[in-house]
């Protein structure tokens, strides 16, 4: 696969973000490395784990 990127000048005036998904990346411009991390700020004793619900196979 050949992939060619041509960078030109970019100008961003306003950004309106309404919602963010649990795994979201929002980038303006170039990046060389993206590092993923997570933080779990709920105490373990408040986590309620219920029974697993099986996923129906696609047919």
N, CA and C atoms as an extended XYZ file, in Angstrom:
177
Properties=species:S:1:pos:R:3:atomname:S:1:resname:S:1:resid:I:1 pbc="F F F"
N         0.843       -1.160        0.000 N   UNK     1
C         0.000        0.000        0.000 CA  UNK     1
C         0.897        1.235        0.000 C   UNK     1
N         0.642        2.153       -0.910 N   UNK     2
C         1.325        3.441       -0.926 CA  UNK     2
C         0.371        4.492       -0.399 C   UNK     2
N         0.848        5.301        0.528 N   UNK     3
C         0.015        6.319        1.161 CA  UNK     3
C         0.786        7.627        1.140 C   UNK     3
N         0.241        8.622        0.454 N   UNK     4
C         0.904        9.910        0.343 CA  UNK     4
C         0.122       10.960        1.106 C   UNK     4
N         0.815       11.707        1.953 N   UNK     5
C         0.192       12.774        2.730 CA  UNK     5
C         0.828       14.090        2.315 C   UNK     5
N        -0.005       15.066        1.960 N   UNK     6
C         0.478       16.398        1.623 CA  UNK     6
C        -0.079       17.354        2.660 C   UNK     6
N         0.791       17.906        3.485 N   UNK     7
C         0.362       18.819        4.535 CA  UNK     7
C         0.300       20.248        4.010 C   UNK     7
N        -0.814       20.890        4.264 N   UNK     8
C        -0.996       22.295        3.928 CA  UNK     8
C        -1.328       23.041        5.205 C   UNK     8
N        -1.382       24.359        5.124 N   UNK     9
C        -1.713       25.176        6.287 CA  UNK     9
C        -3.145       24.896        6.738 C   UNK     9
N        -3.358       24.881        8.052 N   UNK    10
C        -4.695       24.655        8.610 CA  UNK    10
C        -5.006       25.779        9.592 C   UNK    10
N        -6.240       26.225        9.565 N   UNK    11
C        -6.678       27.282       10.470 CA  UNK    11
C        -8.027       26.883       11.055 C   UNK    11
N        -8.092       26.780       12.384 N   UNK    12
C        -9.325       26.381       13.065 CA  UNK    12
C        -9.752       27.533       13.962 C   UNK    12
N       -10.962       28.035       13.758 N   UNK    13
C       -11.457       29.148       14.561 CA  UNK    13
C       -12.223       28.669       15.789 C   UNK    13
N       -13.193       27.807       15.607 N   UNK    14
C       -14.054       27.363       16.706 CA  UNK    14
C       -14.317       25.869       16.588 C   UNK    14
N       -14.324       25.206       17.730 N   UNK    15
C       -14.674       23.786       17.787 CA  UNK    15
C       -15.767       23.628       18.825 C   UNK    15
N       -16.830       22.947       18.461 N   UNK    16
C       -17.945       22.670       19.365 CA  UNK    16
C       -18.064       21.160       19.528 C   UNK    16
N       -17.734       20.637       20.686 N   UNK    17
C       -17.858       19.204       20.941 CA  UNK    17
C       -19.071       19.000       21.827 C   UNK    17
N       -20.042       18.236       21.336 N   UNK    18
C       -21.291       18.018       22.066 CA  UNK    18
C       -21.184       16.809       22.994 C   UNK    18
N       -20.533       15.750       22.534 N   UNK    19
C       -20.415       14.533       23.341 CA  UNK    19
C       -19.083       13.864       23.026 C   UNK    19
N       -18.636       13.017       23.939 N   UNK    20
C       -17.394       12.275       23.766 CA  UNK    20
C       -17.666       10.813       24.047 C   UNK    20
N       -17.213        9.941       23.162 N   UNK    21
C       -17.386        8.502       23.363 CA  UNK    21
C       -16.379        8.001       24.393 C   UNK    21
N       -16.565        6.768       24.833 N   UNK    22
C       -15.670        6.218       25.850 CA  UNK    22
C       -14.254        6.027       25.317 C   UNK    22
N       -14.115        5.856       24.037 N   UNK    23
C       -12.773        5.798       23.446 CA  UNK    23
C       -12.763        6.728       22.244 C   UNK    23
N       -12.363        7.952       22.471 N   UNK    24
C       -12.403        8.964       21.419 CA  UNK    24
C       -11.054        9.650       21.285 C   UNK    24
N       -10.719       10.009       20.063 N   UNK    25
C        -9.522       10.781       19.793 CA  UNK    25
C        -9.935       11.952       18.920 C   UNK    25
N        -9.562       13.147       19.323 N   UNK    26
C        -9.858       14.352       18.553 CA  UNK    26
C        -8.534       15.035       18.255 C   UNK    26
N        -8.169       15.098       16.990 N   UNK    27
C        -6.870       15.624       16.606 CA  UNK    27
C        -7.055       16.709       15.553 C   UNK    27
N        -6.360       17.810       15.743 N   UNK    28
C        -6.255       18.825       14.700 CA  UNK    28
C        -4.774       18.984       14.417 C   UNK    28
N        -4.398       18.753       13.183 N   UNK    29
C        -2.995       18.884       12.820 CA  UNK    29
C        -2.286       17.541       12.778 C   UNK    29
N        -0.979       17.587       12.848 N   UNK    30
C        -0.158       16.383       12.723 CA  UNK    30
C         0.150       15.778       14.088 C   UNK    30
N         0.353       14.482       14.081 N   UNK    31
C         0.816       13.806       15.287 CA  UNK    31
C         1.745       12.674       14.889 C   UNK    31
N         2.718       12.427       15.693 N   UNK    32
C         3.654       11.346       15.411 CA  UNK    32
C         3.309       10.113       16.244 C   UNK    32
N         2.863       10.324       17.478 N   UNK    33
C         2.552        9.208       18.384 CA  UNK    33
C         1.277        9.508       19.149 C   UNK    33
N         0.406        8.516       19.264 N   UNK    34
C        -0.794        8.618       20.099 CA  UNK    34
C        -0.671        7.559       21.189 C   UNK    34
N        -0.765        7.980       22.436 N   UNK    35
C        -0.676        7.067       23.567 CA  UNK    35
C        -2.038        6.985       24.243 C   UNK    35
N        -2.484        5.784       24.502 N   UNK    36
C        -3.782        5.574       25.128 CA  UNK    36
C        -3.605        5.287       26.617 C   UNK    36
N        -4.454        5.889       27.437 N   UNK    37
C        -4.442        5.601       28.873 CA  UNK    37
C        -5.864        5.698       29.391 C   UNK    37
N        -6.089        5.182       30.572 N   UNK    38
C        -7.428        5.237       31.150 CA  UNK    38
C        -7.331        5.467       32.653 C   UNK    38
N        -8.390        6.063       33.180 N   UNK    39
C        -8.475        6.321       34.614 CA  UNK    39
C        -9.821        5.812       35.092 C   UNK    39
N        -9.813        5.055       36.175 N   UNK    40
C       -11.043        4.524       36.755 CA  UNK    40
C       -11.222        5.207       38.098 C   UNK    40
N       -12.147        6.182       38.169 N   UNK    41
C       -12.251        7.000       39.377 CA  UNK    41
C       -13.365        6.576       40.329 C   UNK    41
N       -14.037        5.465       40.043 N   UNK    42
C       -15.075        4.968       40.937 CA  UNK    42
C       -14.460        3.963       41.905 C   UNK    42
N       -14.748        4.070       43.190 N   UNK    43
C       -14.193        3.086       44.134 CA  UNK    43
C       -14.676        1.666       43.810 C   UNK    43
N       -13.825        0.675       43.960 N   UNK    44
C       -14.196       -0.706       43.612 CA  UNK    44
C       -15.443       -1.204       44.341 C   UNK    44
N       -15.677       -0.743       45.579 N   UNK    45
C       -16.836       -1.248       46.330 CA  UNK    45
C       -18.170       -0.733       45.782 C   UNK    45
N       -18.145        0.311       44.936 N   UNK    46
C       -19.400        0.816       44.377 CA  UNK    46
C       -19.709        0.202       43.013 C   UNK    46
N       -18.822       -0.618       42.491 N   UNK    47
C       -19.029       -1.259       41.197 CA  UNK    47
C       -19.956       -2.454       41.363 C   UNK    47
N       -21.023       -2.474       40.575 N   UNK    48
C       -21.977       -3.581       40.613 CA  UNK    48
C       -21.811       -4.388       39.339 C   UNK    48
N       -21.455       -5.650       39.489 N   UNK    49
C       -21.274       -6.531       38.344 CA  UNK    49
C       -22.434       -7.503       38.317 C   UNK    49
N       -23.220       -7.456       37.252 N   UNK    50
C       -24.375       -8.338       37.114 CA  UNK    50
C       -24.049       -9.529       36.233 C   UNK    50
N       -25.052      -10.365       35.993 N   UNK    51
C       -24.830      -11.539       35.132 CA  UNK    51
C       -24.561      -11.104       33.699 C   UNK    51
N       -23.757      -11.874       32.997 N   UNK    52
C       -23.454      -11.573       31.604 CA  UNK    52
C       -24.638      -11.925       30.718 C   UNK    52
N       -24.887      -11.093       29.745 N   UNK    53
C       -25.981      -11.333       28.785 CA  UNK    53
C       -25.353      -11.850       27.513 C   UNK    53
N       -25.775      -13.039       27.068 N   UNK    54
C       -25.175      -13.597       25.835 CA  UNK    54
C       -25.554      -12.745       24.629 C   UNK    54
N       -24.624      -12.644       23.709 N   UNK    55
C       -24.848      -11.901       22.476 CA  UNK    55
C       -25.376      -12.858       21.422 C   UNK    55
N       -26.489      -12.502       20.800 N   UNK    56
C       -27.093      -13.372       19.777 CA  UNK    56
C       -26.219      -13.372       18.534 C   UNK    56
N       -25.986      -14.553       17.949 N   UNK    57
C       -25.181      -14.613       16.731 CA  UNK    57
C       -25.913      -13.970       15.554 C   UNK    57
N       -25.134      -13.400       14.651 N   UNK    58
C       -25.752      -12.815       13.450 CA  UNK    58
C       -26.179      -13.920       12.515 C   UNK    58
N       -27.310      -13.687       11.875 N   UNK    59
C       -27.801      -14.745       11.000 CA  UNK    59
C       -28.182      -14.288        9.653 C   UNK    59
